Amino acid sequence: MPLTPEIRWIDTPEALDAACAEVAQADVVALDTEFFRERTFHPVPALIQFCAGGPAYLVDPLEVACTEAFRRLLAEGPLKLLHASSEDLEVLAHWAGVAVAPLVDTQIAQSLLGEVPAMGYQKLVEFWVGETLPKDETRSNWLERPLSEAQKRYAALDVVYLLDVWAGQREALVRHGRLAWLEEDCAELLAQARNDEADGQWYRRQRQLWRLSPRQIEAYRRLTTWREGEVRRRDLPRSWLVSDKLLYAIAERMPENRYELAGVEGIKPPLVKREGDNLLALVREARHADDDSLPAAPLSPMEPAFKKLVKAMKKAVGAEAEALGVAPEVLLRRRELEALATAQLNGKPLPLPTGWRGERLADALEQALNQTGDPA
């Protein structure tokens, strides 16, 4: 049976500061959050959990605001452990107003040690500690008060076991010479978290961009950039304002007036009434943008030359992944392969991986590209 941790409920600034003082000298602090996000863009924090080997502290953010002592704990001091941390980092940044550092993400650590690239916390605990965690509170309402004893125990176990998991992972990473790889990947994760703002790059996530002309892509870029700013300002889920699918359809049609906008498949009259002027203005800006300012259209993934390059690079990445005993996507994601193929065929500088991935892959990728095709 899983252990029953000591749990301390924190709902006053004084209690939070006292808890921070108790763990301030620890080498490692495990962190986790529970939050609600169905109706907002920014996550609503419902619980903050941390543990340094003693009690599991459960902080009630509905009752206590973040204190300076907790901000210091997050931004300085001990190594912080989180599992699958991207959303937790967003919760903590929104609640505490600071970035978490230094950081280790145990999911990333595990991806460097085996062929499962995104192992869940429960499986991770089974693997390293041999305990089976309860699953009955997975979909719990963490905003309800008071929390049940089962909820508190479930939340506490989310941090208690991270310390034992990390102890095993760290030993294995050192043994395989990969600890520096993890440090590099976690630093990159933090850099991405800090830069996750409305920077105009959301449009690149659209897998069907290659079907659009450069001017349509510019319209889609402007539309998504506008939406990113608006959902943050209004604190709404993206789809509540306007979905990716609809923005893509608008960019594809390039409507010139409300009548044409209303004719876009999927558009509902309330959206035309509420946001029609904004959407049409953005399309108009794209229509009149200078040709030399337009983004380049991605190559079609159906092109034989493109497919040949991606296939050759996937083979090179797969061979290295097999040698390392990790999943290929841990080394290089498909969109990165596609960016390399596009650069090669367009005669542009190759966006080769850097850091430890560059050391392992750059030569093999260049060889695969040069053996398979020449720049257009």
C-alpha positions in Angstrom: 0.0 0.0 0.0 1.2 3.6 -0.7 2.6 5.4 2.3 0.3 7.9 4.1 2.2 11.2 4.2 2.0 13.9 6.8 -0.1 16.7 5.3 -0.1 20.3 6.4 -2.8 22.6 5.1 -1.7 26.1 4.4 -4.3 28.9 4.2 -2.6 31.9 5.8 0.5 34.0 4.7 2.1 33.2 8.1 1.7 29.5 7.6 3.1 29.7 4.0 6.1 31.7 5.1 6.8 29.2 7.9 6.6 26.3 5.5 9.0 28.0 3.2 11.5 28.5 6.0 11.3 24.8 6.8 12.3 23.7 3.3 14.6 26.7 2.3 17.8 24.7 3.1 16.7 21.6 1.3 18.6 20.5 -1.8 15.4 19.6 -3.7 11.8 20.6 -3.4 9.0 18.7 -5.3 6.2 20.9 -6.7 2.8 20.3 -8.3 -0.4 22.2 -8.9 -4.1 21.6 -9.4 -6.0 24.1 -11.4 -9.2 24.8 -13.4 -9.2 26.1 -16.9 -12.4 25.3 -18.7 -13.8 28.8 -18.9 -10.6 31.0 -18.8 -7.4 31.5 -20.8 -5.3 31.8 -17.7 -5.4 28.8 -15.3 -7.3 29.3 -12.1 -5.0 27.9 -9.3 -6.9 25.5 -7.0 -4.0 24.0 -5.0 -0.2 24.3 -4.8 1.7 21.3 -3.3 5.3 21.1 -2.3 7.5 18.7 -0.3 11.2 18.5 0.6 11.2 15.0 2.2 9.2 15.9 5.3 5.5 16.9 5.4 3.6 17.6 2.2 2.4 21.2 2.2 -0.9 21.9 0.5 -1.4 25.6 -0.2 -4.9 26.9 -0.7 -4.5 29.7 -3.3 -8.2 30.5 -2.9 -7.4 31.8 0.6 -3.8 32.9 0.6 -1.9 35.1 -1.9 1.6 34.2 -2.9 4.1 35.6 -0.4 7.6 36.9 -1.0 9.1 33.9 0.8 7.4 31.5 -1.6 8.4 33.6 -4.6 12.0 33.3 -3.4 11.6 29.6 -3.0 10.3 29.3 -6.6 12.8 31.6 -8.2 16.0 30.8 -6.3 17.3 28.3 -3.8 16.7 24.5 -4.0 16.2 22.5 -7.2 12.5 22.3 -8.0 11.1 19.0 -9.3 7.9 19.0 -11.4 6.4 16.3 -13.6 5.1 17.3 -17.1 5.6 20.8 -16.0 4.5 23.1 -18.8 1.0 23.9 -17.4 2.3 23.9 -13.8 4.9 26.5 -14.8 2.1 28.6 -16.3 0.0 28.3 -13.1 2.9 29.3 -10.9 3.9 32.2 -13.1 0.3 33.5 -13.1 -0.1 33.1 -9.3 3.3 33.9 -8.1 4.5 36.2 -10.9 8.0 34.5 -11.1 9.6 31.9 -13.2 10.6 28.6 -11.5 14.3 28.0 -11.3 16.4 25.9 -11.1 14.1 23.2 -12.5 14.1 19.5 -13.3 11.1 18.0 -15.2 11.0 14.3 -14.3 9.0 13.5 -17.5 11.8 14.9 -19.6 14.4 13.1 -17.4 12.6 9.8 -18.1 12.4 10.5 -21.8 16.3 10.5 -21.8 16.4 7.2 -20.1 13.9 5.0 -22.1 11.7 4.6 -25.1 8.6 6.1 -23.5 8.8 9.8 -24.4 5.9 11.1 -22.1 5.5 8.7 -19.2 2.8 9.6 -16.8 3.4 10.2 -13.1 1.7 7.0 -11.9 3.7 4.8 -14.2 6.8 6.7 -13.3 6.2 6.0 -9.6 5.5 2.3 -10.4 8.8 2.1 -12.4 11.1 3.7 -9.8 9.4 3.2 -6.5 7.2 0.1 -7.0 4.1 1.8 -5.6 0.7 1.9 -7.3 -1.0 5.3 -6.8 -4.7 5.8 -6.4 -6.5 7.1 -9.5 -9.9 7.9 -8.0 -9.3 11.7 -7.7 -7.9 12.2 -11.2 -10.9 14.2 -12.3 -11.7 15.7 -8.9 -13.1 19.2 -8.5 -10.1 20.9 -6.8 -12.0 24.2 -6.4 -14.5 22.7 -3.9 -14.0 23.4 -0.3 -13.4 21.7 2.0 -11.3 19.2 0.1 -11.9 15.6 1.2 -9.2 13.6 3.0 -8.9 11.5 -0.2 -8.3 14.6 -2.3 -5.7 15.9 0.1 -3.9 12.5 0.2 -4.0 12.2 -3.6 -2.5 15.7 -4.0 0.2 15.0 -1.4 1.3 11.8 -3.1 1.8 13.8 -6.3 4.9 15.4 -4.7 6.0 13.0 -2.0 7.1 10.3 -4.5 8.8 12.8 -6.9 11.8 12.9 -4.6 12.4 9.2 -4.8 11.8 9.1 -8.5 14.4 11.8 -9.0 16.9 10.0 -6.9 16.7 7.0 -9.2 16.6 9.1 -12.4 19.6 11.2 -11.4 21.7 8.2 -10.6 20.8 6.7 -14.0 21.5 9.9 -15.9 24.9 10.3 -14.3 25.7 6.6 -15.1 24.8 7.1 -18.8 26.5 10.5 -19.0 23.2 12.4 -19.7 22.7 14.7 -16.7 24.0 17.6 -18.8 21.4 16.8 -21.5 18.6 17.1 -19.0 20.0 20.4 -17.7 20.1 21.7 -21.2 16.5 20.5 -22.0 15.1 22.0 -18.8 16.8 25.3 -19.4 15.2 25.3 -22.9 11.8 24.5 -21.3 12.1 27.5 -19.0 13.1 29.8 -21.9 10.0 28.7 -23.8 7.8 29.3 -20.8 9.1 32.8 -20.4 8.6 33.5 -24.1 5.1 32.1 -24.3 3.4 35.4 -25.2 1.4 36.7 -28.2 4.5 36.9 -30.4 2.8 36.2 -33.7 4.1 32.6 -34.0 0.9 30.7 -33.2 0.1 30.4 -36.9 3.1 28.1 -37.4 1.3 25.4 -35.5 -1.2 25.1 -38.3 -0.4 21.8 -40.2 -2.3 22.9 -43.3 -0.4 26.2 -44.0 1.1 24.6 -47.1 -2.3 24.8 -48.7 -2.4 28.6 -48.5 -0.8 31.3 -50.6 1.7 33.6 -48.9 -0.9 36.3 -48.6 -3.4 34.0 -47.1 -0.8 32.8 -44.6 -0.2 36.5 -43.7 -3.9 36.9 -43.1 -3.9 33.8 -40.9 -0.8 35.1 -39.0 -2.5 38.4 -38.3 -5.7 36.7 -37.2 -4.0 34.4 -34.8 -1.8 37.1 -33.4 -4.9 39.3 -32.8 -6.7 36.4 -31.1 -3.7 35.6 -28.8 -3.7 39.1 -27.5 -7.5 39.2 -27.1 -7.8 35.9 -25.2 -5.2 36.9 -22.8 -6.7 40.4 -22.3 -10.3 39.0 -21.9 -9.2 35.8 -20.1 -11.1 33.5 -22.5 -10.3 30.1 -24.0 -9.2 30.5 -27.6 -12.1 28.5 -29.0 -14.6 30.7 -27.0 -13.4 33.8 -29.1 -12.8 32.1 -32.4 -11.3 28.6 -33.2 -8.2 27.9 -35.3 -10.5 26.2 -37.8 -12.5 29.3 -38.4 -9.5 31.6 -38.6 -8.0 29.3 -41.2 -11.3 29.3 -43.1 -11.4 33.1 -43.0 -7.8 33.4 -44.3 -8.6 30.9 -47.0 -11.6 33.0 -48.2 -10.1 36.4 -47.6 -13.5 38.1 -47.3 -13.9 41.8 -48.2 -17.1 42.6 -46.4 -19.6 41.3 -43.8 -21.6 39.5 -46.4 -18.6 37.5 -47.6 -17.5 36.9 -44.0 -20.9 35.5 -43.1 -20.5 33.1 -46.0 -17.4 31.5 -44.6 -18.2 27.9 -43.6 -18.8 27.6 -39.9 -19.2 31.3 -39.2 -22.2 32.1 -36.9 -24.0 35.4 -37.1 -23.1 36.4 -33.4 -19.3 36.2 -34.4 -19.9 38.4 -37.4 -21.8 40.9 -35.3 -19.3 40.9 -32.4 -16.0 40.6 -34.2 -16.7 41.2 -37.9 -15.0 44.6 -38.1 -11.8 43.3 -36.4 -11.6 40.2 -38.6 -12.2 42.1 -41.8 -9.6 44.8 -40.9 -7.0 42.1 -40.3 -7.7 40.5 -43.7 -7.6 43.9 -45.4 -4.2 44.6 -43.8 -2.9 41.3 -45.2 -4.4 42.0 -48.6 -2.5 45.2 -48.8 0.8 44.1 -47.2 4.0 44.4 -49.4 4.9 41.3 -51.3 8.4 41.2 -49.8 7.0 41.2 -46.2 4.8 38.1 -46.7 5.8 34.8 -45.1 7.1 32.1 -47.4 4.6 29.3 -48.1 5.7 26.0 -46.7 6.5 23.2 -49.2 3.8 20.6 -49.7 4.5 17.5 -47.6 3.1 15.6 -50.6 6.0 16.7 -52.8 8.2 13.6 -53.7 11.5 15.5 -53.1 10.2 16.7 -49.7 9.0 13.3 -48.6 12.3 11.7 -49.7 14.3 14.1 -47.6 12.1 13.7 -44.5 12.2 9.9 -44.9 16.1 9.9 -45.1 16.4 12.1 -42.0 13.9 10.0 -40.1 16.0 7.0 -40.8 19.1 8.8 -39.5 17.3 10.0 -36.4 15.8 6.6 -35.8 19.2 4.9 -35.9 20.6 7.3 -33.3 17.5 6.9 -31.2 17.9 3.2 -31.2 21.6 3.4 -30.3 20.7 5.7 -27.3 17.6 3.6 -26.3 15.2 6.6 -26.6 12.2 7.5 -28.7 13.0 9.2 -32.0 10.8 12.2 -31.2 13.0 12.9 -28.1 15.8 13.7 -30.5 13.9 15.6 -33.2 10.3 16.3 -33.8 8.6 16.0 -37.2 8.2 19.8 -37.6 11.9 20.2 -37.1 12.6 17.6 -39.8 10.2 19.4 -42.1 12.0 22.7 -41.5 15.3 21.1 -42.4 13.8 19.6 -45.6 12.2 23.0 -46.5 15.5 24.8 -46.0 17.4 22.3 -48.1 15.0 22.4 -51.0 14.9 26.2 -50.9 18.7 26.6 -50.7 18.5 28.3 -47.3 20.7 27.8 -44.2 19.9 24.6 -42.4 18.3 25.0 -39.0 20.3 22.1 -37.6 19.8 21.1 -33.9 22.3 22.6 -31.4 23.5 21.5 -28.0 23.7 17.8 -27.3 21.3 17.0 -30.1 23.5 18.8 -32.5 26.5 16.8 -31.4 24.7 13.6 -31.9 22.7 14.4 -35.0 24.1 17.3 -37.1 26.5 15.3 -39.2 24.1 12.5 -39.9 21.3 14.9 -40.9 23.6 16.8 -43.3 24.7 13.6 -44.8 21.1 12.4 -45.3 20.2 15.7 -46.9 23.2 15.8 -49.2 22.8 12.2 -50.3 19.1 12.6 -51.1 18.8 15.9 -52.9 20.2 19.2 -53.9 18.8 22.7 -53.2 16.2 23.9 -55.6 
